Amino acid sequence: MNLFDVYPLLPITLTHGEMCRVFDNQGNAYYDLYGGHAVISIGHSHPHYLQRLQEQMRKIGYYSNSVGIPIQQQVADKLGKLSNYDEHQLFFCNSGAEAVENALKLASFHTGKSEVIAFKKGFHGRTSGAVAVTDNPKIQAPFNQCHQVSFHEVEQVDTVRERLEAGNVAAIIIEGIRGVGGIYVPSSWFMQSLRNLADKYEALLIIDEIQSGFGRSGKFFAHQHQNIKADIITMAKGMGNGFPVGGILIDQKIKASFGLLGTTYGGNHLACAATLAVLEVIEEEELMAHVATAGAEWKSALAQCPGVVSVEGEGFMLGINFDFPIKDIRRQLALDRYILTGVSANPNQIRLLPTLNLGKASMDHFVDQLTQAVKSLELV
């Protein structure tokens, strides 16, 4: 049987990882500055993470949500404390796309409306509703295009207001920091305007923190840089440090009822153990403060590299912009210099999403290697 061939792959086979390093079957050691799409938040094989999962596995690895699972409440308590969203409610699922699906469904249930406002270059997933609010027709089948969605330019509120005035908008959905579409941080003015408009026209504000959440920006959630609150927050990626887990935080004005949402695997014992470990490490190692300080210093250093036009993002969610395509640089970094980085829809942008405990020596090493790669390819 063949695998369904949908992924463009680097010719690398990884065998194991240790914190910010991964190792291939040829014995090469790589710096992982991408974390498998922002998934590895506290490091490959972090000791506390392994301990939490091993201890839970020895007890019980899974049972469905037909019985009480006390570790779910442990996660909720810790998550509420660290995020400053302790009055919201938590629903577990398994992935980012599933989180978005549930968020959109709840918004429609709560408001009785059916339209969603989304933004150009935004990405929210590949399942039915999630891909419908993603600005990429290439990955939308005719079935996905039946949803009522309007796309708007970021930083422009007039068209958003016009759609809201029509009276059928259930939700506005936006990423805390845009990721796949090209790293971009929406302005405080714009985010605060969306919050005010959602309140005025009785729509819900959904903030997608699947990539940008859990400390990656230097705040627990990226939108907290703009001093606003979301009605619903979608979460996944680094939430489980590699274990499949997702979730949504839900304003208490949205009422639960039996069967309204559901999941077979969401919130299982192992998923909760993984999430709890991530939260504990973020707190105990003071990783948000580290990311805020180190990220700002790294951003400044990267801006001085040859060929760099600008560096977008916050903390450890950065996009390095050049005025030429980065395909050859990224390939040389991976295959010759043993550094894994990411791409976005912007062909001139290298995307960095490293572990939150990345040290200065690793950051300096990347600046040096990036400089050498640009010079060796005679791109400037």
Buried (B, 14 or more C-beta within 10 A) or exposed (E): EEEEEEEEEEEBEBEEBEBBBBBBEEEEEBBBBBBBBBBBBBBBBBEBBEEBBEEBEEEEEEEEBEEEBEBBEBBBBBBBEBBEBEEBBBBBBBBBBBBBBBBBBBBBBBBEBEBBBBBEBBBBBBBBBBBBBBBBEEEBEEEBEEBEBBBBEBEEBEEBBEBBEEEBBBBBBBBBBBBBBBBBBBEEEBBEBBBEBBEEBBBBBBBBBBBBBBBBBBBBBBBBBBEBBBBBBBBBBBBBBBBBBBBBBBBEEBEEEEEEBEBEBBBBBBBBBBBBBBBBBBBEBEBBEBBBEBBEEBBEBBEEBEBBEEBBBBBBBBBBBBEBEBEBBBBBBBBEBBBBBBBBBBEBBBBBBBBBBBEEEBBEBBBEBBBBBBEEBEBE
